[in-house]
Amino acid sequence: MHIHWSEDPTKGNARLWFDGSLVLDKKLKTKGAEAVYFCQPGIHRSPHKPSVDSIYFDNFVLATTLDEVLMKP
């Protein structure tokens, strides 16, 4: 997964690969207003040193409501 965080929907971008194939490549607002809770998982490192990093997520849930997160029947 690669996410470019932005409040601007023309600059925000989400990309997701599954088994090596790109399955999602979408421009969208990826960050809410400063007053809204937001989570930005990732690898935090110096922007002055080049690197190639990978991060893997398992059982990751993306939702817009609490009910979706809780997966209520």
N, CA, C and O atoms as a DFTB+ gen file, in Angstrom:
292 C
 N C O
     1  1       0.837      -1.159       0.000
     2  2       0.000       0.000       0.000
     3  2       0.890       1.233       0.000
     4  3       1.901       1.283       0.700
     5  1       0.514       2.206      -0.774
     6  2       1.189       3.503      -0.766
     7  2       0.109       4.563      -0.698
     8  3      -0.828       4.552      -1.496
     9  1       0.233       5.474       0.246
    10  2      -0.735       6.551       0.372
    11  2       0.005       7.879       0.404
    12  3       0.945       8.065       1.176
    13  1      -0.432       8.792      -0.441
    14  2       0.060      10.170      -0.379
    15  2      -1.014      10.941       0.383
    16  3      -2.120      11.139      -0.120
    17  1      -0.679      11.377       1.603
    18  2      -1.646      12.041       2.481
    19  2      -1.857      13.482       2.047
    20  3      -0.900      14.241       1.894
    21  1      -3.122      13.855       1.850
    22  2      -3.447      15.230       1.491
    23  2      -4.919      15.512       1.767
    24  3      -5.773      14.641       1.600
    25  1      -5.202      16.741       2.194
    26  2      -6.588      17.181       2.327
    27  2      -7.176      17.539       0.971
    28  3      -8.394      17.649       0.835
    29  1      -6.334      17.720      -0.024
    30  2      -6.746      18.076      -1.380
    31  2      -7.008      16.798      -2.182
    32  3      -6.080      16.016      -2.391
    33  1      -8.249      16.562      -2.639
    34  2      -8.553      15.335      -3.363
    35  2      -7.835      15.196      -4.708
    36  3      -7.776      14.097      -5.259
    37  1      -7.292      16.286      -5.240
    38  2      -6.536      16.185      -6.492
    39  2      -5.079      15.790      -6.239
    40  3      -4.369      15.399      -7.166
    41  1      -4.635      15.894      -4.979
    42  2      -3.254      15.546      -4.646
    43  2      -3.143      14.245      -3.862
    44  3      -2.119      13.567      -3.934
    45  1      -4.183      13.890      -3.116
    46  2      -4.157      12.650      -2.347
    47  2      -4.237      11.447      -3.272
    48  3      -4.879      11.507      -4.321
    49  1      -3.586      10.356      -2.887
    50  2      -3.572       9.172      -3.744
    51  2      -3.432       7.926      -2.880
    52  3      -2.679       7.913      -1.906
    53  1      -4.157       6.892      -3.243
    54  2      -4.034       5.597      -2.570
    55  2      -3.759       4.536      -3.625
    56  3      -4.459       4.441      -4.633
    57  1      -2.728       3.744      -3.371
    58  2      -2.390       2.619      -4.257
    59  2      -2.280       1.371      -3.408
    60  3      -1.728       1.398      -2.308
    61  1      -2.808       0.282      -3.925
    62  2      -2.785      -0.979      -3.198
    63  2      -2.414      -2.100      -4.159
    64  3      -2.979      -2.229      -5.245
    65  1      -1.452      -2.902      -3.730
    66  2      -1.047      -4.073      -4.503
    67  2      -1.490      -5.318      -3.769
    68  3      -1.460      -5.360      -2.539
    69  1      -1.902      -6.334      -4.510
    70  2      -2.262      -7.629      -3.929
    71  2      -1.550      -8.696      -4.743
    72  3      -1.739      -8.804      -5.955
    73  1      -0.741      -9.473      -4.068
    74  2       0.060     -10.513      -4.729
    75  2       0.847      -9.957      -5.914
    76  3       0.953     -10.599      -6.959
    77  1       1.394      -8.760      -5.737
    78  2       2.250      -8.157      -6.754
    79  2       1.528      -7.409      -7.850
    80  3       2.172      -6.812      -8.712
    81  1       0.190      -7.425      -7.838
    82  2      -0.574      -6.726      -8.877
    83  2      -1.255      -5.493      -8.288
    84  3      -1.834      -5.555      -7.204
    85  1      -1.183      -4.380      -9.005
    86  2      -1.842      -3.153      -8.582
    87  2      -3.348      -3.342      -8.728
    88  3      -3.841      -3.567      -9.833
    89  1      -4.091      -3.252      -7.606
    90  2      -5.536      -3.452      -7.639
    91  2      -6.313      -2.163      -7.342
    92  3      -7.525      -2.104      -7.550
    93  1      -5.613      -1.137      -6.858
    94  2      -6.262       0.147      -6.594
    95  2      -5.264       1.262      -6.843
    96  3      -4.143       1.226      -6.336
    97  1      -5.668       2.246      -7.619
    98  2      -4.855       3.441      -7.853
    99  2      -5.846       4.592      -7.996
   100  3      -6.395       4.816      -9.075
   101  1      -6.072       5.323      -6.899
   102  2      -7.149       6.300      -6.892
   103  2      -6.718       7.623      -6.274
   104  3      -6.073       7.650      -5.226
   105  1      -7.081       8.718      -6.933
   106  2      -6.873      10.054      -6.372
   107  2      -8.078      10.364      -5.494
   108  3      -9.223      10.185      -5.910
   109  1      -7.813      10.832      -4.271
   110  2      -8.885      11.157      -3.353
   111  2      -8.339      11.913      -2.157
   112  3      -7.127      11.968      -1.948
   113  1      -9.223      12.488      -1.385
   114  2      -8.862      13.160      -0.140
   115  2      -8.496      12.062       0.854
   116  3      -9.343      11.243       1.209
   117  1      -7.259      12.038       1.300
   118  2      -6.786      10.972       2.181
   119  2      -6.583      11.448       3.610
   120  3      -6.151      10.679       4.469
   121  1      -6.888      12.698       3.865
   122  2      -6.667      13.262       5.191
   123  2      -7.772      14.264       5.471
   124  3      -8.058      15.139       4.654
   125  1      -8.394      14.122       6.647
   126  2      -9.452      15.048       7.027
   127  2      -8.883      16.343       7.557
   128  3      -7.669      16.535       7.633
   129  1      -9.790      17.223       7.920
   130  2      -9.371      18.504       8.503
   131  2      -8.576      18.251       9.784
   132  3      -8.713      17.194      10.400
   133  1      -7.760      19.201      10.178
   134  2      -6.868      19.038      11.320
   135  2      -7.619      18.650      12.596
   136  3      -7.056      17.967      13.452
   137  1      -8.867      19.068      12.737
   138  2      -9.632      18.777      13.949
   139  2     -10.188      17.350      13.969
   140  3     -10.691      16.904      15.000
   141  1     -10.106      16.633      12.853
   142  2     -10.659      15.277      12.744
   143  2      -9.562      14.257      13.035
   144  3      -8.428      14.417      12.583
   145  1      -9.901      13.192      13.799
   146  2      -8.936      12.136      14.084
   147  2      -8.476      11.501      12.782
   148  3      -9.261      11.295      11.856
   149  1      -7.205      11.201      12.735
   150  2      -6.680      10.564      11.537
   151  2      -5.465       9.737      11.890
   152  3      -4.689      10.109      12.770
   153  1      -5.293       8.623      11.214
   154  2      -4.203       7.684      11.487
   155  2      -3.310       7.618      10.249
   156  3      -3.798       7.516       9.124
   157  1      -2.017       7.678      10.469
   158  2      -1.079       7.636       9.354
   159  2      -0.013       6.583       9.653
   160  3       1.089       6.916      10.089
   161  1      -0.347       5.304       9.418
   162  2       0.660       4.272       9.659
   163  2       1.755       4.342       8.604
   164  3       1.515       4.758       7.471
   165  1       2.930       3.939       8.980
   166  2       4.012       3.933       8.007
   167  2       5.364       3.768       8.652
   168  3       5.476       3.563       9.860
   169  1       6.382       3.860       7.835
   170  2       7.761       3.776       8.289
   171  2       8.275       5.207       8.390
   172  3       8.342       5.925       7.392
   173  1       8.631       5.609       9.586
   174  2       9.092       6.977       9.796
   175  2      10.615       6.990       9.780
   176  3      11.256       6.313      10.585
   177  1      11.191       7.760       8.865
   178  2      12.637       7.786       8.697
   179  2      13.059       9.163       8.225
   180  3      12.223      10.022       7.944
   181  1      14.330       9.358       8.143
   182  2      14.865      10.634       7.694
   183  2      14.545      10.851       6.217
   184  3      14.788       9.961       5.402
   185  1      14.005      12.018       5.856
   186  2      13.750      12.284       4.441
   187  2      15.022      12.626       3.669
   188  3      14.979      12.818       2.454
   189  1      16.151      12.702       4.370
   190  2      17.404      13.094       3.728
   191  2      18.257      11.909       3.302
   192  3      19.309      12.097       2.691
   193  1      17.825      10.696       3.612
   194  2      18.577       9.501       3.232
   195  2      17.699       8.628       2.336
   196  3      16.596       8.256       2.738
   197  1      18.159       8.299       1.150
   198  2      17.350       7.453       0.271
   199  2      17.199       6.043       0.854
   200  3      18.131       5.501       1.448
   201  1      16.028       5.471       0.676
   202  2      15.810       4.103       1.142
   203  2      14.652       3.490       0.384
   204  3      13.818       4.193      -0.187
   205  1      14.614       2.183       0.387
   206  2      13.492       1.431      -0.165
   207  2      12.980       0.579       0.983
   208  3      13.707      -0.268       1.502
   209  1      11.738       0.796       1.380
   210  2      11.178       0.116       2.533
   211  2       9.870      -0.569       2.167
   212  3       9.197      -0.181       1.212
   213  1       9.526      -1.572       2.923
   214  2       8.245      -2.257       2.759
   215  2       7.573      -2.341       4.121
   216  3       8.232      -2.486       5.150
   217  1       6.257      -2.248       4.103
   218  2       5.484      -2.447       5.321
   219  2       4.295      -3.319       4.938
   220  3       3.668      -3.102       3.901
   221  1       3.993      -4.287       5.759
   222  2       2.914      -5.222       5.481
   223  2       1.833      -5.082       6.544
   224  3       2.135      -4.992       7.734
   225  1       0.577      -5.063       6.116
   226  2      -0.556      -5.004       7.023
   227  2      -1.376      -6.273       6.843
   228  3      -1.524      -6.770       5.727
   229  1      -1.901      -6.788       7.930
   230  2      -2.754      -7.971       7.890
   231  2      -4.030      -7.642       8.653
   232  3      -3.979      -6.990       9.695
   233  1      -5.155      -8.082       8.149
   234  2      -6.454      -7.803       8.772
   235  2      -6.685      -6.300       8.929
   236  3      -7.114      -5.839       9.986
   237  1      -6.404      -5.558       7.892
   238  2      -6.535      -4.104       7.876
   239  2      -7.958      -3.754       7.450
   240  3      -8.472      -4.318       6.484
   241  1      -8.593      -2.833       8.161
   242  2      -9.968      -2.437       7.857
   243  2      -9.990      -0.957       7.511
   244  3      -9.484      -0.128       8.267
   245  1     -10.575      -0.630       6.373
   246  2     -10.777       0.755       5.970
   247  2     -12.276       0.995       5.980
   248  3     -13.025       0.261       5.335
   249  1     -12.721       2.012       6.702
   250  2     -14.157       2.245       6.836
   251  2     -14.440       3.727       7.003
   252  3     -13.551       4.521       7.310
   253  1     -15.686       4.075       6.795
   254  2     -16.108       5.458       6.999
   255  2     -17.041       5.602       8.196
   256  3     -17.351       6.719       8.609
   257  1     -17.491       4.475       8.759
   258  2     -18.344       4.526       9.950
   259  2     -17.836       3.558      10.998
   260  3     -17.131       2.602      10.675
   261  1     -18.188       3.798      12.253
   262  2     -17.806       2.902      13.320
   263  2     -18.421       1.529      13.149
   264  3     -17.769       0.527      13.447
   265  1     -19.665       1.452      12.675
   266  2     -20.307       0.148      12.455
   267  2     -19.537      -0.702      11.455
   268  3     -19.460      -1.920      11.616
   269  1     -18.971      -0.088      10.434
   270  2     -18.157      -0.844       9.480
   271  2     -16.900      -1.394      10.140
   272  3     -16.479      -2.513       9.848
   273  1     -16.305      -0.614      11.023
   274  2     -15.106      -1.060      11.720
   275  2     -15.424      -2.220      12.647
   276  3     -14.666      -3.187      12.731
   277  1     -16.546      -2.120      13.340
   278  2     -16.924      -3.170      14.290
   279  2     -17.479      -4.398      13.594
   280  3     -17.640      -5.444      14.222
   281  1     -17.775      -4.287      12.300
   282  2     -18.303      -5.391      11.479
   283  2     -19.502      -6.044      12.131
   284  3     -19.563      -7.265      12.275
   285  1     -20.453      -5.215      12.522
   286  2     -21.683      -5.729      13.130
   287  2     -22.539      -6.411      12.077
   288  3     -22.655      -5.919      10.954
   289  1     -23.145      -7.548      12.434
   290  2     -24.000      -8.260      11.454
   291  2     -25.268      -7.504      11.127
   292  3     -26.077      -7.973      10.327
